[in-house]
Amino acid sequence: MGNMIKVQKGTKDILPQEMALWHKMEENALRVFSNAGYGEIRTPIFEATELFARGVGDTTDIVNKEMYTFEKSERSLTLRPENTAGVVRSFIENGMHRLSAPVKLWYKGPMFRYERPQAGRQRQFHQVGVEMFGIKDATADAEVIELAVSYLKSLGLDDLEVEINSLGCPECRENFKTKLKEVLKPYYNELCEDCQTRYEKNPLRLLDCKVPSCKEIFERPEVKAVIQGDFICEECAKHFNELKSYLDILGIKYSVNKLLVRGLDYYNRTVFEIKSNNLGSQNAVCGGGRYDTLVGNLGGQPTCAIGFAMGMERLYSLMNEVNEDKLDAFVVCTDKKESLKLVKYLRDNDIKTDFDFTGKKFTKQMEKAAKVAKFAVILGEDEVANNTVSVKNLETSEQVAVSRNELLNILR
């Protein structure tokens, strides 16, 4: 084969035999989200680089290290690393703030991040997510979390754990950052390199660190006291308590995790993650939160908003195989013209049908039919002569001769 060109590192083909689960994810998203009044939106795969620098935040790893950015006639463009910024841009540009609140949108599609490929992480990956604009009340937070849980359950993932936290508003967050920096100052030299950078630029992100030595520092009594303390102001605390009471009403079990900060700069107040224990190992399958300042930061009318995203490759790995869809019928006939006519007739009537293109012997065609279809539709010389067909149920081996009209009833 000489010098074969292969799929690029961190990307993969999604093959026909994997499609049943992908279609299930996509069809369930359409059904579950539409039922709750969310309309689908599809934004371009590349945007102005500035959108992500301003939207996602230039202190994040995504913007600093992971974006696919390219120049085209003096413009800096970036393949989208996530979809919220693009949806917000579209919300502003299309004057959606003039619609009566809430404005509810959902999306699905490929995202791109240049990171070290590992299990369940790719450089081109797919996300499905929702965004709700215009509702400040915690009912919106509860609906979005409930929607995520419903969608996951529709995919057969039911061993779910919901973790929530409140990051407070920008004011109470500033106080918290100051306290956190004070208590961590003596340990600054022991922090990992990334955390030293975060200490200056975005101290909240320290809590997201996975390095064991940093995690130990956060466990020290005086540091833990600050992290576990109630830094949020009265109004934010009230909002968070309301959310908890709504989740109780909806029967959604949750726990509060004070280390939960999420990786993007635009979050405030509610942040949440949903983990699935389906494969025995705990896997975060959904992350989201409130981003009340983002629409304003990107040049729109200040509008509160909340949403979530889920990695579809991660969901795929947790789902049980859907039974491979067999064809309804396989036409067995040695006359190719007759085969083509009958196949077209069946397909026109929404019957999933195929036939043997090569004109192999009857026995070979029957073997093929048994592998790929539920019924064999047999056209021998007798059947062609008196305008009937024989239908064989390939599971039970029963065979009957019927008229063409009756054929559809049997196959349906």
C-alpha positions in Angstrom: 0.0 0.0 0.0 3.1 2.2 0.0 3.0 5.4 1.9 -0.5 5.3 3.4 -2.0 8.5 4.9 -3.6 7.8 8.3 -6.1 9.5 10.5 -4.5 12.3 12.5 -3.4 11.9 16.1 -6.3 12.6 18.5 -9.0 12.1 15.8 -10.9 9.0 14.8 -13.4 7.8 12.2 -16.9 6.9 13.5 -17.7 3.8 11.6 -21.1 2.4 10.4 -21.2 -0.3 13.1 -20.8 2.4 15.8 -23.6 4.6 14.4 -26.5 3.0 16.2 -25.3 4.6 19.5 -24.4 7.9 17.9 -27.9 8.1 16.3 -29.4 7.3 19.7 -27.5 10.1 21.4 -28.6 12.6 18.7 -32.2 11.5 18.4 -32.7 11.5 22.2 -31.2 15.0 22.4 -33.7 16.2 19.8 -36.5 14.5 21.7 -35.6 15.3 25.3 -34.6 18.9 24.7 -37.4 19.8 22.2 -39.9 18.4 24.8 -38.6 21.0 27.2 -39.0 23.9 24.7 -35.3 24.1 23.5 -34.7 24.9 19.9 -31.6 23.6 18.1 -28.9 26.0 17.0 -25.9 25.3 14.7 -23.1 27.8 14.8 -19.9 27.8 12.6 -17.0 25.6 13.5 -14.6 28.5 13.4 -15.0 32.0 14.9 -12.8 35.0 15.5 -10.0 34.1 17.9 -11.0 37.0 20.1 -14.4 35.5 20.8 -12.7 32.7 22.8 -10.0 34.9 24.3 -12.7 37.2 25.7 -15.4 34.6 26.2 -13.6 31.5 27.6 -11.0 33.6 29.3 -7.3 34.2 28.6 -6.2 32.7 31.9 -7.6 29.2 30.9 -5.5 26.3 29.6 -7.9 26.2 26.6 -7.0 29.6 25.4 -3.4 29.5 26.4 -2.4 26.1 25.2 -5.2 24.2 23.4 -6.7 26.2 20.6 -6.3 25.5 16.9 -5.7 29.0 15.6 -4.8 30.0 12.0 -4.4 33.2 10.0 -6.4 33.8 6.9 -5.9 37.1 5.0 -4.8 39.0 8.1 -7.6 37.5 10.3 -7.0 35.3 13.3 -9.5 32.5 13.3 -9.9 29.6 15.8 -11.7 26.2 15.5 -14.2 26.3 18.4 -12.9 24.6 21.6 -16.4 24.8 23.1 -19.8 26.0 21.9 -21.1 28.4 24.6 -19.1 31.4 23.3 -20.4 30.8 19.8 -24.0 30.4 21.0 -23.7 33.7 23.0 -22.3 35.5 20.0 -25.2 34.3 17.9 -27.7 35.3 20.7 -26.3 38.8 20.6 -25.9 39.1 16.9 -29.4 37.9 16.1 -31.0 40.1 18.7 -32.4 37.2 20.7 -32.5 39.4 23.8 -35.7 40.9 22.3 -37.4 37.5 22.5 -39.4 36.9 25.7 -37.3 35.1 28.3 -36.3 32.4 28.6 -34.6 31.8 25.3 -33.7 28.1 25.3 -31.2 26.6 22.8 -29.4 23.3 22.4 -26.6 22.2 20.1 -24.5 19.2 19.1 -21.3 19.0 17.1 -17.5 18.8 16.9 -15.1 20.8 19.1 -11.4 21.1 18.7 -8.7 21.2 21.4 -5.0 20.6 20.9 -4.3 18.4 24.0 -2.5 15.2 24.8 -4.9 12.5 23.5 -5.9 10.0 26.3 -8.8 7.7 27.0 -12.0 9.5 26.2 -10.1 12.7 25.2 -9.6 13.6 21.6 -8.4 16.6 19.6 -11.6 16.5 17.6 -14.5 15.5 20.0 -18.2 16.1 20.0 -20.4 17.8 22.6 -24.1 18.1 23.1 -25.3 20.9 25.3 -28.0 23.4 26.2 -28.0 27.1 27.1 -30.9 29.0 28.7 -30.9 32.8 28.7 -32.8 35.4 30.6 -33.8 33.8 33.9 -32.0 34.8 37.1 -34.1 32.6 39.4 -32.8 29.3 40.6 -35.7 27.5 38.9 -33.6 27.8 35.7 -30.6 26.1 37.4 -32.9 23.3 38.6 -34.5 22.8 35.1 -31.1 22.6 33.4 -29.8 20.1 35.9 -33.0 18.1 35.7 -32.7 18.1 31.8 -29.2 16.8 31.9 -30.2 14.0 34.3 -33.3 13.1 32.1 -31.1 13.0 28.9 -28.5 10.8 30.6 -31.2 8.5 31.8 -32.7 8.3 28.3 -29.4 6.9 27.2 -29.6 4.2 29.9 -27.1 5.8 32.3 -28.9 5.8 35.6 -26.2 5.4 38.3 -25.7 9.2 38.4 -24.2 11.5 41.0 -24.9 15.2 40.8 -22.3 17.5 42.5 -23.1 21.2 42.9 -21.3 24.3 44.2 -21.8 28.0 44.2 -19.0 30.3 43.1 -20.9 33.3 44.1 -21.1 36.6 42.3 -18.0 38.6 41.1 -18.0 40.6 44.4 -18.0 37.7 46.8 -15.6 35.8 44.5 -13.0 38.6 44.8 -13.1 38.4 48.6 -12.7 34.6 48.4 -9.7 35.0 46.0 -8.0 37.4 48.4 -8.5 35.0 51.3 -7.4 32.0 49.3 -4.2 33.8 48.2 -3.4 34.9 51.8 -3.8 31.4 53.2 -1.7 29.9 50.4 1.0 32.5 50.4 3.3 30.5 52.8 3.0 27.4 50.5 3.6 29.3 47.2 6.9 27.7 46.5 5.5 24.2 47.1 2.7 24.7 44.5 3.2 23.1 41.1 4.2 25.4 38.2 0.7 25.6 36.8 -0.7 26.5 40.2 1.9 29.3 40.7 0.7 30.8 37.4 -2.9 30.4 38.5 -2.1 31.9 41.9 -1.4 35.2 40.1 -4.0 35.1 37.3 -6.9 33.0 38.5 -6.6 31.7 42.1 -10.0 29.8 41.9 -8.5 27.4 39.3 -6.1 26.2 42.0 -8.9 24.1 43.4 -9.1 22.2 40.1 -5.5 21.0 40.4 -5.0 17.2 40.1 -1.4 17.2 41.3 -1.2 15.2 44.6 1.2 17.6 46.3 -1.1 20.5 45.7 -4.1 18.5 46.8 -2.3 17.8 50.1 -1.8 21.6 50.6 -5.6 22.1 50.2 -6.2 19.5 52.9 -4.2 21.4 55.5 -6.5 22.7 58.3 -6.1 26.4 57.7 -6.4 26.1 53.9 -9.3 23.7 54.2 -11.1 26.1 56.5 -11.0 28.8 53.8 -12.1 26.5 51.0 -14.9 24.9 53.0 -16.0 28.2 54.5 -19.1 30.1 53.4 -17.6 32.9 51.4 -20.7 33.7 49.3 -22.8 36.7 50.1 -26.3 36.6 51.5 -28.0 36.9 48.1 -25.9 34.2 46.5 -26.4 31.9 49.5 -30.2 32.4 49.2 -30.1 31.5 45.4 -28.0 28.4 46.2 -30.5 27.3 49.0 -33.4 27.8 46.6 -31.7 25.6 44.0 -31.2 22.8 46.6 -34.9 23.0 47.6 -35.9 22.7 43.9 -33.7 19.7 43.4 -35.3 18.1 46.4 -38.7 18.7 44.9 -37.6 17.1 41.6 -36.2 14.1 43.5 -32.6 14.7 42.3 -30.0 13.5 44.7 -27.0 15.8 44.9 -24.0 16.6 47.1 -22.2 19.9 47.6 -18.5 19.8 46.5 -16.6 23.0 47.5 -13.7 22.1 45.3 -15.9 22.2 42.2 -14.9 25.2 40.2 -15.1 24.2 36.5 -12.3 25.1 34.1 -13.8 28.2 32.4 -13.6 31.8 33.5 -17.1 32.8 32.8 -18.9 30.8 35.5 -20.6 32.4 38.5 -23.0 31.2 41.2 -24.1 27.6 40.4 -21.6 25.2 38.9 -22.4 21.5 38.6 -21.0 18.2 37.4 -22.7 14.9 36.9 -20.8 11.7 37.3 -21.8 8.3 36.1 -20.8 5.0 37.8 -21.9 2.9 34.8 -18.5 1.4 34.1 -17.6 0.9 37.7 -15.2 3.8 37.5 -16.5 7.3 38.2 -16.7 9.4 35.1 -17.7 13.0 34.8 -20.2 13.0 31.9 -21.6 16.5 32.2 -20.4 19.9 33.4 -22.2 23.2 33.5 -23.1 26.3 35.4 -24.3 29.8 35.4 -22.6 32.5 33.4 -24.5 35.7 34.0 -21.7 38.1 32.9 -20.7 36.5 29.6 -23.4 38.1 27.3 -22.4 41.5 28.6 -18.7 40.8 28.3 -19.1 39.9 24.7 -20.9 43.1 23.9 -24.6 42.2 24.4 -27.2 43.5 26.8 -26.4 42.1 30.3 -28.4 38.8 30.3 -28.1 36.0 32.8 -27.6 32.5 31.4 -27.0 28.9 32.4 -26.1 25.8 30.5 -24.2 22.5 30.3 -22.1 20.4 27.9 -21.5 16.7 27.6 -18.7 14.9 25.8 -20.4 12.5 23.4 -17.4 10.2 23.1 -17.5 9.8 26.9 -21.2 9.0 26.8 -20.6 6.5 24.0 -18.1 4.6 26.1 -20.7 4.3 28.9 -23.7 3.2 26.8 -24.7 -0.3 26.3 -24.6 -1.6 22.7 -27.8 -0.9 20.8 -28.8 -4.0 18.8 -27.4 -3.7 15.3 -30.2 -2.7 13.1 -30.9 -5.5 10.6 -32.5 -4.8 7.2 -36.2 -5.6 7.0 -35.8 -7.5 3.8 -33.2 -9.0 1.5 -34.3 -9.7 -2.1 -33.1 -13.1 -3.4 -33.4 -13.3 -7.2 -31.2 -14.3 -10.1 -32.7 -11.7 -12.5 -31.1 -8.4 -11.7 -33.8 -6.3 -13.4 -36.5 -8.0 -11.4 -34.4 -7.5 -8.2 -33.9 -3.8 -8.9 -37.6 -3.2 -9.5 -38.7 -5.0 -6.3 -36.0 -3.3 -4.2 -37.2 0.1 -5.4 -40.8 -0.8 -4.7 -40.0 -1.8 -1.1 -37.7 1.2 -0.4 -40.4 3.6 -1.7 -42.6 2.1 0.9 -40.1 2.7 3.7 -38.9 -0.9 4.0 -35.1 -1.2 4.6 -34.1 -3.5 1.7 -31.0 -4.6 -0.1 -30.1 -7.3 -2.7 -27.2 -9.1 -4.2 -25.7 -7.0 -7.0 -23.5 -9.7 -8.4 -26.1 -12.4 -9.4 -24.6 -15.1 -7.2 -26.4 -18.5 -6.9 -29.6 -18.8 -4.9 -27.9 -20.6 -2.0 -25.2 -17.9 -1.6 -27.8 -15.2 -1.7 -29.9 -17.0 1.0 -26.7 -17.2 3.3 -26.2 -13.5 2.9 -29.9 -12.8 3.6 -29.7 -14.8 6.8 -26.8 -12.6 8.1 -28.2 -9.1 7.3 -32.0 -9.2 7.3 -35.1 -10.3 9.1 -36.9 -11.6 6.0 -35.8 -13.0 2.7 -38.0 -12.0 -0.2 -37.6 -14.7 -2.9 -38.3 -14.1 -6.6 -37.8 -17.4 -8.4 -39.0 -18.1 -12.0 -42.4 -19.3 -10.7 -43.0 -16.2 -8.6 -42.1 -13.9 -11.4 -44.4 -15.8 -13.8 -47.5 -15.5 -11.5 -46.6 -12.1 -9.9 -46.2 -13.4 -6.4 -43.2 -13.5 -4.0 -42.2 -16.0 -1.3 -41.3 -14.5 2.1 -39.1 -16.4 4.5 -38.9 -15.3 8.1 -35.2 -15.8 8.8 -35.7 -16.2 12.5 -38.4 -18.9 12.5 -37.7 -20.3 9.0 -41.4 -20.1 8.1 -42.0 -19.4 4.4 -45.2 -18.2 2.7 -46.1 -17.3 -0.9 -48.0 -14.0 -1.1 -49.1 -11.3 -3.5 -47.0 -8.1 -3.8 -49.6 -6.1 -1.9 -49.6 -8.5 1.1 -45.8 -8.4 1.1 -45.8 -4.9 2.7 -48.1 -6.0 5.5 -45.8 -8.9 6.4 -42.6 -6.8 6.3 -44.1 -4.0 8.3 
